[in-house]
Amino acid sequence: MAEENNNKQAVVSKPSAPGKPKSPAAKPATAKPSPAKKGVYKPAEVRAEADPFRDTKTGTVESWMQERFHILNPVIDYLKKKEVPKHRLSLWYYFGGLTLFFFSIQIITGLLLLLYYRPTEAEAFARFVYIQTEVPFGWLIRQVHAWSANLMVLMACIHMFSTFFTKAYRTPRELIWVSGFVLLILTLGFGFTGYLLPWNELAYFATQIGTEVPKVVPGGEFLVRVLRGGEEVGGETLTRMFAMHVVLLPGLVLLFLSAHLFLVQVLGASSPIGYREAGLIRGYEKFFPDFIVKDGIAWLIGFALLIYLAIVFPWEIGVKADPLAAAPDGIKPEWYFWAQFQLLKDLKFEGGELLAIIIFTIGAIVWVLVPFMDRKASREEKSPLFTIMGLLFLAFMIIGTFRVYLEYGW
């Protein structure tokens, strides 16, 4: 009975009538494509998270800094990964940082001196004396400014020659050398323009002699008038030197210094030719914080030397400049111009000054183009010809400077 009931409940499909085709299955309706929108296609904008480090576990101060300056984290990470090679000549790496340190001292002390100095013919020397004698610690600020200028030039020269003799200018660091050379010229410009600002007798006549030199060059009289602001050294010259010293040169230095430091960070420190192949590299140290800490120690030593020189060997005030007086004996430029000064003295014959300027110009052009001329160094090969050239140039600077010292004293 159960089986019979199940058969009754079974549904039996009826066969389709013969000759009548089977109706096709209904096709799903497809949406008609919407007409293309006119205009420029703009993909969906995907923005980075505002602060990708907000969930990082950090201290209170570090968290505060991360929240506001997290964009600098890639730079910090890069500095942490950067390494400096360690070898027997690693000491020379620190002189570039010392140059930067003394330049920073120049900016700080220069700004403090600007609070009291007045660049006029009537008041310059009086304000200079006032800073030295009346302003609290003014004498110290002035001495530190003067000595840091000399130490900055000295460190820059040492840095330049150490870079040259280790052939650190070779490919791909040519532009580091070029920007460094420009910075050295600007540094010497600081010394030349700042020399006149005390408006004392020595500075006045030294500037008169120094600005006279370009006259022997065709078109040099125009350059002399631009520097002096007239035919003779006077109040207009003082104003122009002051403007170049505190506005023009610092702006140019900051521009080229930024480019120089950027290239150094990107390309890294160079090791002497053959050291890596000979196994003379003793390892690598992290630039941040290991090398930075050692550089900071060098800065502390430099600062201690600066304070010692400022207190024990102060620069004299001198006598107020008198344009109507005769030039005193022993007039000479600052020590970093002594070699050039001695060459001008040696070439006293007619046309000698022009010959000296031509020698200076050709020498400067060759010196700045050394990375592009020294192809052996670019191939990681020793180039004794350029080493000899550097030794001759260094000997010229030292011997010329020593000769002026023997004749005039310090």
GULUMKOL-425168 format. One record per atom (N, C-alpha, C): x, y, z; residue in one letter. Coordinates in steps of 0.1 Angstrom, whole numbers, m for minus. Layout:
! residues N
X_Y_Z_A
...
//
This chain:
! residues 410
8_m12_0_M
0_0_0_M
9_12_0_M
19_12_8_A
28_24_8_A
35_26_m5_A
38_15_m12_E
44_16_m25_E
35_22_m35_E
22_18_m34_E
12_23_m43_E
9_38_m41_E
9_42_m28_N
7_56_m25_N
19_64_m31_N
31_59_m29_N
43_66_m35_N
42_68_m50_N
37_57_m56_N
36_58_m71_N
26_69_m75_N
15_70_m67_K
5_80_m71_K
10_94_m69_K
19_95_m59_Q
24_109_m56_Q
35_113_m65_Q
41_103_m73_A
52_106_m82_A
47_115_m93_A
54_124_m96_V
50_133_m107_V
57_128_m120_V
49_126_m130_V
54_121_m143_V
53_132_m153_V
65_135_m158_S
65_146_m168_S
60_141_m181_S
52_149_m188_K
46_145_m201_K
56_148_m212_K
57_138_m221_P
66_140_m233_P
61_151_m241_P
70_158_m248_S
65_169_m257_S
59_163_m269_S
50_171_m275_A
43_166_m287_A
53_164_m298_A
51_154_m306_P
61_152_m317_P
59_163_m327_P
71_167_m333_G
71_178_m343_G
70_192_m337_G
68_193_m324_K
67_206_m318_K
81_210_m311_K
87_219_m315_P
101_222_m310_P
100_226_m295_P
110_223_m288_K
111_227_m274_K
114_242_m273_K
106_248_m264_S
108_263_m262_S
122_265_m256_S
129_274_m261_P
142_277_m256_P
141_283_m242_P
152_281_m234_A
152_286_m220_A
153_302_m221_A
147_308_m212_A
147_323_m211_A
160_328_m208_A
165_337_m217_K
178_343_m215_K
178_354_m205_K
188_355_m196_P
188_366_m186_P
189_379_m193_P
182_389_m188_A
183_402_m194_A
196_409_m191_A
202_414_m201_T
215_421_m199_T
212_436_m200_T
220_443_m190_A
218_457_m190_A
225_464_m201_A
219_474_m207_K
225_481_m218_K
236_489_m213_K
248_489_m220_P
259_497_m216_P
256_512_m216_P
259_518_m204_S
256_533_m203_S
266_540_m212_S
261_551_m218_P
270_559_m227_P
282_564_m219_P
294_564_m226_A
306_569_m220_A
305_584_m216_A
310_587_m204_K
309_601_m200_K
320_609_m207_K
317_621_m210_K
326_629_m217_K
335_636_m207_K
348_640_m211_G
357_646_m203_G
370_638_m201_G
379_643_m192_V
392_636_m189_V
390_625_m179_V
396_614_m181_Y
394_603_m171_Y
403_606_m159_Y
397_604_m148_K
404_607_m135_K
403_594_m127_K
414_587_m124_P
414_575_m116_P
411_579_m101_P
406_569_m94_A
403_572_m80_A
416_576_m73_A
415_586_m65_E
426_592_m58_E
429_583_m45_E
441_578_m44_V
445_571_m33_V
456_579_m25_V
452_582_m13_R
461_590_m5_R
468_582_6_R
480_586_9_A
487_579_20_A
482_583_33_A
483_574_42_E
478_577_56_E
485_589_61_E
478_597_68_A
484_610_73_A
496_607_82_A
495_598_91_D
505_595_100_D
507_580_101_D
516_574_93_P
517_560_93_P
524_554_106_P
529_563_114_F
536_558_126_F
527_560_139_F
514_563_137_R
507_567_149_R
504_555_159_R
505_543_153_D
503_531_162_D
516_525_167_D
528_532_164_T
541_527_168_T
542_530_183_T
548_521_191_K
550_523_205_K
563_531_207_K
561_543_212_T
573_552_214_T
570_559_227_T
581_566_231_G
580_575_243_G
572_587_240_G
570_595_251_T
561_607_249_T
567_617_240_T
580_620_242_V
587_630_233_V
588_625_219_V
592_612_218_E
594_607_204_E
581_606_197_E
570_603_205_S
557_602_199_S
552_616_194_S
555_626_202_W
551_639_198_W
559_644_185_W
572_640_184_M
580_644_172_M
575_636_160_M
572_623_162_Q
567_614_151_Q
554_620_145_Q
545_624_154_E
532_629_149_E
534_641_140_E
544_650_143_R
545_662_136_R
556_662_125_R
566_654_126_F
577_654_117_F
580_640_111_F
569_632_110_H
571_618_105_H
576_618_91_H
574_629_83_I
579_629_70_I
594_628_69_I
601_631_80_L
616_631_81_L
621_617_84_L
612_607_87_N
617_594_91_N
624_587_80_N
621_588_67_P
629_582_57_P
643_588_56_P
645_601_59_V
658_607_60_V
666_601_71_V
659_600_83_I
666_595_95_I
670_580_92_I
661_572_86_D
664_558_83_D
676_557_74_D
676_566_64_Y
688_566_55_Y
701_569_62_Y
701_579_71_L
713_582_78_L
717_571_87_L
707_564_93_K
711_552_101_K
718_541_93_K
714_540_81_K
720_529_72_K
733_533_66_K
735_546_65_K
748_551_59_K
760_547_67_K
771_544_61_E
783_539_68_E
795_547_63_E
805_548_71_V
817_555_68_V
829_545_69_V
837_544_59_P
848_535_60_P
859_539_70_P
865_529_77_K
875_531_87_K
888_527_82_K
898_536_82_H
911_533_77_H
921_542_83_H
934_541_80_R
944_549_87_R
943_564_84_R
936_568_73_L
934_582_69_L
920_587_73_L
913_580_82_S
900_584_85_S
899_598_93_S
911_601_99_L
911_614_106_L
908_626_97_L
911_625_84_W
909_637_76_W
894_639_73_W
886_630_76_Y
871_631_74_Y
865_642_83_Y
872_645_94_Y
866_654_104_Y
868_669_101_Y
877_672_92_F
880_686_89_F
869_693_82_F
862_686_74_G
850_692_67_G
840_696_78_G
837_687_87_G
828_691_98_G
833_702_107_G
846_703_109_L
852_714_117_L
850_728_109_L
851_727_96_T
849_739_88_T
835_744_90_T
825_735_89_L
811_738_91_L
809_743_105_L
815_738_115_F
814_742_129_F
818_757_130_F
830_760_125_F
835_774_127_F
827_784_118_F
821_779_108_F
811_788_100_F
799_790_108_F
794_781_116_S
783_783_124_S
786_793_135_S
798_792_141_I
802_802_151_I
803_816_145_I
807_817_132_Q
807_829_125_Q
793_836_125_Q
784_827_121_I
770_832_120_I
765_837_134_I
767_830_144_I
762_833_157_I
768_846_162_I
781_846_162_T
788_858_168_T
786_870_159_T
785_868_145_G
783_879_136_G
769_886_139_G
759_878_142_L
746_883_145_L
746_891_158_L
754_886_168_L
756_894_180_L
763_907_178_L
773_907_170_L
780_920_167_L
772_930_159_L
763_924_151_L
754_933_143_L
745_942_152_L
742_937_164_L
734_945_173_L
740_958_177_L
753_960_176_Y
760_972_180_Y
768_979_169_Y
771_972_159_Y
780_978_149_Y
772_987_139_Y
779_997_134_R
773_1006_124_R
782_1009_113_R
779_1005_101_P
789_1005_90_P
790_1019_83_P
794_1029_91_T
796_1042_85_T
810_1047_88_T
815_1056_79_E
828_1061_81_E
830_1068_94_E
820_1075_99_A
821_1082_111_A
820_1074_124_A
813_1063_123_E
810_1055_135_E
816_1041_136_E
821_1036_125_A
825_1022_125_A
836_1019_135_A
846_1027_136_F
857_1025_145_F
853_1027_160_F
844_1037_162_A
839_1040_175_A
831_1029_180_A
822_1024_172_R
814_1012_176_R
822_1000_179_R
833_999_171_F
842_987_172_F
849_988_186_F
853_1000_190_V
859_1002_203_V
849_1000_214_V
836_1005_212_Y
826_1003_221_Y
823_988_224_Y
822_980_214_I
820_966_215_I
831_960_224_I
843_964_221_Q
855_958_228_Q
856_962_242_Q
851_974_246_T
854_979_259_T
841_981_268_T
830_983_262_E
818_987_270_E
807_976_270_E
805_969_259_V
795_959_259_V
799_947_267_V
790_942_276_P
794_930_284_P
797_918_275_P
809_913_278_F
815_902_270_F
816_905_255_F
815_918_252_G
817_921_238_G
831_918_232_G
841_920_241_W
855_917_237_W
856_902_233_W
849_893_241_L
850_879_239_L
843_875_225_L
831_881_223_I
824_878_211_I
832_883_199_I
838_894_200_R
846_899_188_R
858_890_186_R
865_886_197_Q
877_878_195_Q
873_864_190_Q
862_859_195_V
858_846_190_V
854_847_175_V
848_858_171_H
844_860_157_H
857_861_148_H
867_868_153_A
879_870_145_A
887_856_144_A
888_849_155_W
896_837_155_W
888_826_148_W
875_825_149_S
868_815_142_S
869_817_127_S
870_830_122_A
872_832_108_A
885_826_103_A
896_828_111_N
909_823_107_N
909_808_108_N
903_802_118_L
902_787_119_L
894_781_108_L
883_788_104_M
875_783_93_M
883_782_80_M
890_792_77_V
899_792_65_V
909_781_66_V
915_780_78_L
925_769_80_L
919_755_78_L
908_753_84_M
901_740_83_M
897_737_68_M
892_747_62_A
888_746_48_A
900_742_39_A
912_748_41_C
924_745_33_C
928_731_36_C
929_727_49_I
933_713_52_I
923_703_46_I
910_706_46_H
900_697_40_H
902_696_25_H
905_707_19_M
907_707_4_M
919_698_1_M
930_700_7_F
942_693_4_F
941_678_7_F
935_675_18_S
933_661_22_S
924_654_12_S
914_661_7_T
905_656_m4_T
913_654_m16_T
921_663_m20_F
929_662_m32_F
939_650_m32_F
946_649_m21_F
957_638_m21_F
951_624_m19_F
939_623_m13_T
933_610_m13_T
924_607_m25_T
924_617_m35_K
917_616_m47_K
902_613_m45_K
897_620_m35_A
882_618_m32_A
874_625_m42_A
880_633_m51_Y
872_640_m61_Y
868_631_m73_Y
873_619_m74_R
871_610_m85_R
857_606_m87_R
853_601_m99_T
840_597_m102_T
834_589_m91_T
821_591_m87_P
812_601_m92_P
811_614_m84_P
822_618_m77_R
821_629_m68_R
827_642_m73_R
827_644_m86_E
833_656_m92_E
826_668_m87_E
812_668_m86_L
805_680_m82_L
807_683_m67_L
811_674_m59_I
814_677_m45_I
827_685_m45_I
836_682_m53_W
849_689_m54_W
846_704_m59_W
838_705_m70_V
835_718_m76_V
828_727_m66_V
818_721_m59_S
810_729_m49_S
819_733_m37_S
828_724_m33_G
837_727_m23_G
847_738_m26_G
852_738_m39_F
861_749_m43_F
854_762_m43_F
841_763_m48_V
834_775_m47_V
832_780_m33_V
830_770_m24_L
828_774_m9_L
841_780_m4_L
853_774_m8_L
866_780_m4_L
867_794_m9_L
864_797_m21_I
865_810_m27_I
856_820_m19_I
844_816_m16_L
835_824_m8_L
840_826_6_L
846_816_12_T
852_818_25_T
863_828_25_T
872_828_14_L
882_838_13_L
876_852_11_L
864_852_4_G
857_865_3_G
852_870_16_G
848_861_25_F
844_866_38_F
856_873_45_F
868_867_44_G
879_873_50_G
883_887_44_G
882_888_31_F
885_900_24_F
875_912_27_F
862_908_27_T
852_919_30_T
851_922_44_T
854_913_53_G
853_916_68_G
865_923_73_G
876_923_65_Y
889_929_70_Y
887_944_72_Y
879_951_64_L
878_965_64_L
868_970_75_L
860_962_80_L
849_966_89_L
853_973_102_L
864_969_108_P
868_977_120_P
873_991_117_P
875_994_104_W
879_1007_99_W
891_1012_107_W
901_1004_109_N
913_1008_115_N
924_1010_104_N
935_1015_108_E
945_1019_98_E
950_1008_90_E
953_997_96_L
958_985_89_L
948_980_79_L
935_979_83_A
925_974_74_A
923_983_63_A
923_996_65_Y
921_1006_55_Y
931_1005_43_Y
944_1005_47_F
954_1005_37_F
956_992_30_F
953_981_38_A
954_968_32_A
943_966_21_A
931_971_24_T
920_971_15_T
923_979_2_T
929_991_4_Q
933_1000_m7_Q
942_993_m16_Q
952_985_m11_I
962_978_m19_I
955_966_m26_I
947_959_m18_G
940_947_m24_G
930_950_m35_G
923_961_m34_T
913_965_m44_T
920_972_m56_T
933_975_m55_E
940_981_m66_E
945_971_m76_E
947_959_m72_V
952_948_m80_V
945_946_m93_V
931_945_m93_P
924_942_m106_P
926_953_m116_P
932_965_m113_K
933_975_m123_K
941_972_m135_K
951_963_m133_V
960_959_m144_V
953_950_m154_V
941_945_m151_V
934_936_m160_V
925_944_m169_V
924_941_m182_P
915_949_m191_P
901_949_m185_P
895_960_m183_G
882_962_m177_G
882_961_m162_G
894_960_m156_G
895_959_m142_G
891_971_m134_G
893_983_m141_E
889_996_m134_E
874_996_m130_E
866_990_m139_F
852_989_m136_F
850_981_m123_F
857_969_m122_L
855_961_m110_L
860_968_m98_L
871_976_m99_V
876_984_m88_V
865_994_m83_V
859_1001_m92_R
848_1010_m89_R
836_1003_m82_R
833_991_m87_V
822_984_m80_V
826_980_m66_V
838_976_m64_L
842_972_m50_L
843_984_m41_L
849_995_m46_R
851_1007_m38_R
839_1016_m37_R
830_1016_m47_G
820_1025_m48_G
824_1039_m52_G
836_1040_m58_G
842_1052_m62_G
856_1050_m66_G
864_1061_m67_E
878_1060_m72_E
887_1056_m60_E
883_1060_m48_E
891_1057_m36_E
883_1049_m26_E
891_1043_m17_V
885_1036_m5_V
879_1047_4_V
866_1045_7_G
860_1055_16_G
848_1049_23_G
839_1058_27_G
827_1053_34_G
818_1044_25_G
817_1047_12_E
809_1039_3_E
815_1025_2_E
829_1024_3_T
835_1011_2_T
832_1003_15_T
832_1010_26_L
828_1003_39_L
814_997_38_L
805_1005_33_T
791_1001_32_T
789_989_23_T
797_989_11_R
796_978_2_R
802_965_7_R
813_967_14_M
820_955_20_M
811_949_31_M
804_958_38_F
795_953_49_F
783_945_43_F
778_951_32_A
766_944_25_A
770_931_20_A
782_930_14_M
787_917_8_M
790_907_20_M
795_913_31_H
799_904_42_H
787_898_49_H
776_905_51_V
765_901_59_V
753_896_51_V
753_899_38_V
741_895_30_V
744_887_19_V
753_892_9_L
755_885_m3_L
763_872_m1_L
774_872_6_L
782_860_8_L
776_850_16_L
769_853_28_P
762_843_35_P
751_836_27_P
744_843_19_G
734_837_10_G
740_827_0_G
751_831_m6_L
757_822_m16_L
763_810_m9_L
769_812_3_V
775_801_11_V
764_791_15_V
753_796_19_L
742_787_23_L
737_779_11_L
736_785_m1_L
732_778_m13_L
742_767_m17_L
754_770_m18_F
764_760_m22_F
767_750_m11_F
766_754_2_L
768_745_13_L
757_735_13_L
744_739_10_S
733_729_10_S
736_719_m1_S
740_723_m13_A
743_714_m24_A
755_705_m21_A
765_711_m14_H
777_703_m11_H
773_692_m1_H
766_695_10_L
762_685_20_L
753_675_14_L
744_679_6_F
735_670_m1_F
742_659_m9_F
752_664_m17_L
760_655_m25_L
768_645_m16_L
774_651_m5_V
782_642_4_V
773_631_10_V
761_635_14_Q
752_625_20_Q
748_614_10_Q
745_619_m2_V
740_609_m12_V
751_600_m17_V
763_606_m20_L
774_598_m25_L
783_591_m15_L
782_596_m2_G
790_590_8_G
805_594_8_G
812_589_18_A
826_592_20_A
834_583_11_A
845_588_5_S
853_581_m4_S
865_575_4_S
870_563_0_S
882_558_6_S
893_559_m4_S
906_560_0_P
917_562_m9_P
918_551_m19_P
924_554_m30_I
925_544_m41_I
933_532_m37_I
928_520_m40_G
935_508_m37_G
933_502_m23_G
927_510_m14_Y
926_506_0_Y
916_494_1_Y
905_494_m6_R
896_483_m5_R
902_470_m11_R
908_472_m22_E
914_460_m29_E
926_454_m20_E
933_463_m13_A
944_458_m5_A
940_454_9_A
928_454_12_G
923_450_25_G
927_460_36_G
929_473_33_L
933_483_43_L
921_490_49_L
909_486_45_I
897_491_52_I
894_482_64_I
894_489_76_R
893_481_88_R
879_479_92_R
869_483_84_G
855_481_87_G
848_493_84_G
835_494_88_Y
826_505_85_Y
819_508_98_Y
817_521_100_E
809_526_112_E
797_533_107_E
787_533_115_K
774_540_112_K
776_555_112_K
771_561_102_F
773_576_102_F
765_582_113_F
753_577_115_F
744_581_126_F
741_569_135_F
745_570_148_P
751_581_155_P
766_580_157_P
773_570_153_D
787_568_157_D
796_579_152_D
795_581_138_F
804_591_132_F
800_605_137_F
787_608_139_I
782_621_143_I
788_624_157_I
788_614_166_V
793_616_179_V
808_619_179_V
816_612_171_K
830_615_170_K
832_629_164_K
824_633_154_D
824_646_149_D
821_657_159_D
812_653_168_G
808_663_179_G
820_664_189_G
827_654_191_I
839_655_200_I
850_664_193_I
851_663_180_A
861_671_173_A
856_686_174_A
843_688_174_W
838_702_175_W
841_707_189_W
840_699_199_L
843_703_213_L
857_707_214_L
866_699_208_I
880_702_208_I
883_716_201_I
876_717_189_G
878_730_182_G
873_742_190_G
862_740_197_F
856_751_205_F
866_755_216_F
872_745_223_A
881_747_233_A
894_755_228_A
899_751_216_L
910_758_210_L
906_772_207_L
894_774_202_L
889_787_198_L
889_797_210_L
883_792_221_I
882_800_234_I
896_803_239_I
905_793_238_Y
919_795_243_Y
926_806_235_Y
925_806_222_L
931_816_213_L
925_830_215_L
912_830_217_A
905_843_219_A
909_850_232_A
912_842_242_I
916_848_255_I
931_851_256_I
939_841_251_V
953_843_253_V
960_851_242_V
955_851_230_F
960_858_219_F
950_867_212_F
945_878_220_P
935_886_214_P
940_895_203_P
932_898_193_W
935_907_182_W
934_922_187_W
944_930_183_E
945_944_187_E
934_952_180_E
930_963_187_I
920_973_181_I
927_981_170_I
939_986_172_G
945_994_162_G
942_1008_163_G
945_1016_153_V
943_1030_152_V
932_1033_142_V
924_1043_144_K
914_1047_135_K
920_1051_121_K
913_1047_111_A
918_1049_97_A
918_1064_94_A
928_1069_88_D
929_1083_83_D
933_1083_69_D
923_1085_60_P
926_1085_45_P
937_1095_41_P
939_1106_48_L
949_1116_45_L
963_1112_49_L
964_1103_58_A
977_1099_63_A
985_1090_54_A
998_1090_55_A
1006_1081_47_A
1004_1066_52_A
1005_1057_42_A
1004_1043_46_A
1016_1039_55_A
1013_1033_66_P
1024_1029_75_P
1032_1017_69_P
1044_1015_75_D
1052_1003_70_D
1046_990_75_D
1049_980_67_G
1045_966_71_G
1030_963_68_G
1024_971_58_I
1010_968_54_I
1010_954_46_I
1002_945_51_K
1000_932_44_K
986_927_46_K
982_918_37_P
968_913_39_P
968_902_50_P
956_895_51_E
955_884_61_E
964_873_56_E
968_864_66_W
978_854_63_W
974_844_51_W
961_842_49_Y
957_833_38_Y
958_839_24_Y
962_852_24_F
966_858_11_F
981_861_10_F
989_856_19_W
1003_860_19_W
1010_854_7_W
1007_842_3_A
1014_835_m8_A
1012_843_m21_A
999_847_m23_Q
996_855_m35_Q
1003_869_m34_Q
1003_875_m22_F
1009_888_m20_F
1024_887_m23_F
1031_876_m19_Q
1045_875_m21_Q
1048_873_m36_Q
1040_866_m43_L
1042_865_m58_L
1040_878_m65_L
1031_887_m60_L
1030_900_m66_L
1042_908_m63_L
1048_906_m51_K
1060_914_m48_K
1072_909_m56_K
1072_896_m59_D
1084_890_m67_D
1083_895_m82_D
1071_897_m87_L
1070_901_m101_L
1068_916_m102_L
1079_923_m98_K
1078_938_m98_K
1081_944_m111_K
1085_937_m121_F
1088_943_m134_F
1075_947_m141_F
1076_955_m152_E
1065_960_m159_E
1056_948_m164_E
1044_948_m161_G
1035_937_m165_G
1035_926_m156_G
1042_927_m145_G
1044_916_m135_G
1031_913_m128_G
1023_924_m125_E
1011_922_m118_E
1001_914_m127_E
1000_918_m139_L
991_911_m149_L
995_897_m150_L
1008_894_m151_L
1013_880_m152_L
1009_872_m140_L
1010_878_m128_A
1006_872_m115_A
991_868_m116_A
983_878_m120_I
968_875_m121_I
965_864_m131_I
972_864_m142_I
970_853_m152_I
974_840_m146_I
985_839_m138_I
989_827_m132_I
978_822_m122_I
973_832_m113_F
963_828_m104_F
950_823_m111_F
946_830_m122_T
934_826_m129_T
935_812_m135_T
946_809_m142_I
949_796_m148_I
950_785_m137_I
957_789_m127_G
958_779_m116_G
945_775_m110_G
936_785_m108_A
923_782_m102_A
914_774_m111_A
915_777_m125_I
907_769_m134_I
912_755_m135_I
925_753_m135_V
930_739_m135_V
926_732_m123_V
927_739_m111_W
925_732_m98_W
910_727_m98_W
901_736_m102_V
887_732_m101_V
883_721_m111_V
891_720_m122_L
888_710_m132_L
896_697_m131_L
903_696_m120_V
911_684_m117_V
903_671_m118_V
891_670_m112_P
883_657_m113_P
880_653_m128_P
879_662_m136_F
876_659_m150_F
888_656_m159_F
900_660_m153_M
913_658_m160_M
920_645_m156_M
918_642_m143_D
924_630_m137_D
916_618_m141_D
918_612_m153_R
911_601_m157_R
916_588_m150_R
928_588_m146_K
933_576_m140_K
926_573_m126_K
925_584_m119_A
918_583_m106_A
904_578_m108_A
897_583_m118_S
884_578_m121_S
883_563_m124_S
894_558_m129_R
895_543_m132_R
900_536_m120_R
901_542_m108_E
906_536_m96_E
921_532_m97_E
928_541_m105_E
943_539_m106_E
950_551_m100_E
962_549_m95_K
970_560_m90_K
974_569_m101_K
974_582_m97_S
978_592_m107_S
989_601_m101_S
1002_597_m102_P
1013_604_m95_P
1015_618_m101_P
1011_620_m114_L
1013_633_m120_L
1005_644_m112_L
992_641_m109_F
984_650_m102_F
988_651_m87_F
993_641_m82_T
999_642_m68_T
1010_651_m67_T
1019_651_m77_I
1031_660_m78_I
1026_674_m80_I
1015_676_m88_M
1010_689_m90_M
1004_695_m77_M
997_687_m69_G
992_691_m56_G
1003_695_m47_G
1014_687_m47_L
1025_690_m38_L
1032_703_m42_L
1033_706_m54_L
1039_718_m59_L
1031_730_m55_L
1018_729_m56_F
1009_739_m52_F
1009_742_m37_F
1010_731_m29_L
1011_732_m15_L
1024_738_m11_L
1035_735_m17_A
1048_740_m14_A
1048_755_m17_A
1041_759_m29_F
1041_774_m32_F
1033_781_m21_F
1022_776_m16_M
1015_783_m5_M
1023_784_8_M
1029_773_12_I
1037_773_24_I
1049_782_24_I
1057_781_13_I
1069_789_12_I
1066_804_10_I
1056_807_2_G
1052_821_1_G
1047_827_14_G
1039_819_21_T
1034_824_34_T
1045_826_44_T
1055_816_44_F
1066_817_54_F
1075_829_50_F
1077_832_38_R
1085_843_34_R
1080_856_39_R
1066_858_37_V
1060_870_42_V
1061_871_57_V
1060_860_64_Y
1061_860_79_Y
1075_864_83_Y
1086_859_76_L
1099_863_79_L
1102_878_77_L
1096_884_67_E
1098_898_64_E
1090_907_73_E
1077_903_75_Y
1068_913_82_Y
1064_908_96_Y
1067_896_99_G
1062_890_112_G
1047_888_112_G
1041_884_123_W
1027_880_123_W
1018_893_124_W
//
